[in-house]
């Protein structure tokens, strides 16, 4: 399952595991698929989020963080 690291404008970064990341005009959503439907794991106001990174696992067991572009996505 993808792992995301969220850097807020204020406060400490947090890590969340979710299948997808999407945003609308106001919110950023981290969601899992449950019984065929997308369910929120975490919702944050777009103005609170400075940066979102996704963890990429390397074949040797190490990982790197890649910056995600938070873009508006329709439901």
N, CA and C of each residue as an Amber inpcrd file, in Angstrom:
protein
   225
   0.8510000  -1.1720000   0.0000000   0.0000000   0.0000000   0.0000000
   0.8980000   1.2370000   0.0000000   0.5660000   2.2400000  -0.8080000
   1.3750000   3.4510000  -0.8430000   1.4230000   4.1590000   0.5070000
   2.5680000   4.7520000   0.7690000   2.7820000   5.5210000   1.9910000
   3.0580000   6.9600000   1.5900000   2.3660000   7.8920000   2.2410000
   2.5250000   9.3140000   1.9580000   3.0400000  10.0270000   3.1950000
   3.8800000  11.0330000   2.9720000   4.3510000  11.9050000   4.0450000
   3.8190000  13.3030000   3.7540000   3.0750000  13.8510000   4.7070000
   2.4410000  15.1520000   4.5490000   3.1920000  16.1660000   5.3940000
   3.6460000  17.2370000   4.7390000   4.2940000  18.3280000   5.4580000
   3.2970000  19.4830000   5.5370000   2.7570000  19.7450000   6.7280000
   1.8270000  20.8720000   6.8540000   2.5990000  22.1980000   6.8910000
   1.8960000  23.2980000   6.6780000   2.5320000  24.6180000   6.7810000
   3.0070000  24.8690000   8.2040000   2.2800000  24.3300000   9.1700000
   2.6650000  24.4590000  10.5760000   2.6170000  23.0860000  11.2260000
   3.5870000  22.8080000  12.0750000   3.5740000  21.5460000  12.8030000
   4.4660000  20.4880000  12.1740000   4.4070000  19.3110000  12.7760000
   5.2650000  18.1970000  12.3760000   4.6570000  17.4350000  11.1950000
   5.5100000  16.8430000  10.3660000   4.9940000  16.0140000   9.2720000
   4.2870000  14.7800000   9.8170000   3.3660000  14.2520000   9.0320000
   2.7030000  13.0100000   9.4070000   2.7320000  12.0550000   8.2320000
   2.6610000  10.7810000   8.5420000   2.7010000   9.7260000   7.5350000
   1.3710000   9.0000000   7.5330000   0.8810000   8.6820000   6.3310000
  -0.3920000   7.9830000   6.1940000  -0.2660000   6.9630000   5.0680000
  -0.9310000   5.8150000   5.2490000  -0.9790000   4.7800000   4.2040000
  -2.3630000   4.8100000   3.5850000  -2.4140000   4.9470000   2.2570000
  -3.6780000   5.0090000   1.5300000  -3.4380000   4.5920000   0.0870000
  -4.4730000   4.0770000  -0.5520000  -4.3400000   3.6450000  -1.9390000
  -4.2810000   4.8040000  -2.9220000  -4.9600000   5.9020000  -2.5910000
  -4.8880000   7.0350000  -3.5150000  -4.9280000   8.3550000  -2.7800000
  -4.4600000   9.3610000  -3.4950000  -4.4510000  10.7490000  -3.0540000
  -5.2390000  11.5260000  -4.0970000  -6.1650000  12.3520000  -3.6510000
  -6.8820000  13.2330000  -4.5720000  -7.2030000  14.5260000  -3.8510000
  -7.5630000  15.5460000  -4.6260000  -7.8930000  16.8470000  -4.0530000
  -9.0200000  17.4700000  -4.8470000  -9.7990000  18.3100000  -4.1650000
 -10.7660000  19.1510000  -4.8450000 -10.3620000  20.5940000  -4.5670000
 -11.2680000  21.5280000  -4.7030000 -10.9110000  22.9380000  -4.5290000
 -10.5730000  23.3170000  -3.0920000 -10.9630000  22.4750000  -2.1260000
 -10.7710000  22.8240000  -0.7240000 -10.0180000  21.7890000   0.0940000
 -10.1260000  20.5240000  -0.2410000  -9.6020000  19.4500000   0.6000000
  -8.6070000  18.5640000  -0.1560000  -7.7470000  17.9140000   0.6170000
  -6.8750000  16.8440000   0.1250000  -7.3610000  15.5720000   0.8080000
  -7.5820000  14.5170000   0.0240000  -8.1260000  13.2690000   0.5360000
  -7.1270000  12.1340000   0.3250000  -6.9400000  11.3320000   1.3370000
  -6.1760000  10.0930000   1.2590000  -7.2010000   8.9890000   1.4710000
  -7.3170000   8.0670000   0.4950000  -8.4340000   7.1210000   0.5120000
  -7.9860000   5.6800000   0.2750000  -8.7680000   4.7600000   0.8230000
  -8.6180000   3.3150000   0.6020000  -9.8630000   2.8000000  -0.0970000
  -9.7370000   1.6860000  -0.7590000 -10.8740000   1.0400000  -1.4280000
 -11.4150000  -0.0280000  -0.4710000 -12.6810000   0.1050000  -0.0740000
 -13.3230000  -0.8180000   0.8490000 -14.6450000  -1.2730000   0.2280000
 -14.7670000  -2.5760000  -0.0060000 -15.9830000  -3.1400000  -0.5880000
 -16.3900000  -2.4140000  -1.8690000 -15.3920000  -2.0990000  -2.7010000
 -15.6540000  -1.4790000  -3.9940000 -15.8980000   0.0200000  -3.9780000
 -15.7720000   0.6530000  -2.8190000 -15.9910000   2.1030000  -2.7160000
 -14.7770000   2.7670000  -2.0880000 -14.5030000   4.0020000  -2.4880000
 -13.4080000   4.7720000  -1.8970000 -13.8550000   5.3300000  -0.5530000
 -13.0550000   5.1040000   0.4730000 -13.3360000   5.5850000   1.8240000
 -12.1630000   6.4330000   2.3180000 -12.4480000   7.5650000   2.9620000
 -11.3670000   8.4340000   3.4310000 -10.5720000   7.8100000   4.5850000
  -9.2670000   7.9690000   4.5160000  -8.3610000   7.6140000   5.6110000
  -8.0080000   8.8950000   6.3650000  -7.7940000   9.9720000   5.5870000
  -7.4380000  11.2710000   6.1590000  -7.9100000  12.3530000   5.1990000
  -8.4450000  13.4440000   5.7450000  -8.8430000  14.6080000   4.9640000
  -8.1920000  15.8310000   5.5970000  -7.5820000  16.6760000   4.7610000
  -6.9510000  17.8990000   5.2340000  -7.3870000  19.0570000   4.3430000
  -7.5090000  20.2350000   4.9270000  -7.8170000  21.4090000   4.1310000
  -6.5920000  21.7310000   3.2720000  -6.8170000  22.0490000   2.0150000
  -5.7390000  22.2910000   1.0590000  -4.7780000  23.3810000   1.5360000
  -5.2990000  24.4000000   2.2170000  -4.4570000  25.4900000   2.7060000
  -3.5110000  25.0520000   3.8190000  -3.7690000  23.9140000   4.4590000
  -2.9300000  23.4160000   5.5500000  -1.7020000  22.6550000   5.0390000
  -1.7540000  22.2040000   3.7760000  -0.7360000  21.2960000   3.2500000
   0.3120000  22.0550000   2.4490000   1.5550000  21.9480000   2.8920000
   2.6640000  22.5620000   2.1560000   3.1750000  21.6270000   1.0630000
   3.3140000  20.3280000   1.4090000   3.8910000  19.3660000   0.4750000
   3.4240000  17.9600000   0.8170000   3.2680000  17.1240000  -0.2160000
   2.9620000  15.7110000  -0.0340000   4.0110000  14.9180000  -0.7990000
   4.5640000  13.9130000  -0.1440000   5.5330000  13.0260000  -0.7870000
   5.0290000  11.5850000  -0.7020000   5.3630000  10.8040000  -1.7320000
   5.0070000   9.3810000  -1.7630000   6.2990000   8.5740000  -1.6810000
   6.2560000   7.5210000  -0.8920000   7.4360000   6.6790000  -0.7130000
   7.5280000   5.6550000  -1.8410000   8.6850000   5.6080000  -2.4820000
   8.9630000   4.6020000  -3.5080000   9.9700000   3.6080000  -2.9440000
   9.5980000   2.3430000  -2.9570000  10.4800000   1.2970000  -2.4440000
  11.4100000   0.8150000  -3.5530000  12.6820000   0.7310000  -3.2520000
  13.6930000   0.2560000  -4.1930000  13.8330000  -1.2620000  -4.0620000
  14.4000000  -1.8770000  -5.0820000  14.5770000  -3.3370000  -5.0930000
  15.4900000  -3.8170000  -3.9690000  16.4260000  -2.9780000  -3.5330000
  17.3620000  -3.3780000  -2.4840000  16.8100000  -3.1970000  -1.0710000
  15.5460000  -2.7930000  -0.9660000  14.9230000  -2.6160000   0.3430000
  14.9610000  -1.1850000   0.8540000  15.6990000  -0.3180000   0.1970000
  15.7250000   1.0860000   0.6010000  14.5230000   1.8030000  -0.0300000
  14.3310000   3.0720000   0.2930000  13.2480000   3.8340000  -0.3120000
  13.6650000   5.2760000  -0.4930000  12.9220000   5.9690000  -1.3420000
  13.1060000   7.3980000  -1.5570000  11.7340000   8.0560000  -1.4760000
  11.7230000   9.3470000  -1.1640000  10.4830000  10.1170000  -1.1240000
  10.4130000  10.9730000  -2.3780000   9.2890000  10.8800000  -3.0960000
   9.0650000  11.6220000  -4.3260000   7.9230000  12.6060000  -4.0820000
   8.1360000  13.8650000  -4.4360000   7.1090000  14.8790000  -4.2260000
   5.9540000  14.6710000  -5.1950000   4.7530000  14.6610000  -4.6430000
   3.5220000  14.5140000  -5.4240000   2.9500000  15.9000000  -5.7000000
   2.4220000  16.0770000  -6.8860000   1.7210000  17.3220000  -7.2010000
   0.2540000  17.1120000  -6.8250000  -0.2070000  17.8800000  -5.8670000
  -1.5850000  17.7560000  -5.4210000  -2.4450000  18.5280000  -6.4170000
  -3.2400000  17.7770000  -7.1890000  -4.0670000  18.3980000  -8.2130000
  -5.5360000  18.0280000  -8.0060000  -6.3860000  18.9030000  -8.4780000
  -7.8250000  18.6870000  -8.3520000  -8.2230000  17.4770000  -9.1970000
  -9.0470000  16.6120000  -8.6100000  -9.4940000  15.4070000  -9.2800000
 -10.9930000  15.2510000  -9.0490000 -11.7860000  15.0760000 -10.0930000
 -13.2350000  14.9310000  -9.8840000 -13.5600000  13.6380000  -9.1670000
 -14.7330000  13.5990000  -8.5270000 -15.1920000  12.3900000  -7.8280000
 -15.4910000  11.2740000  -8.7940000
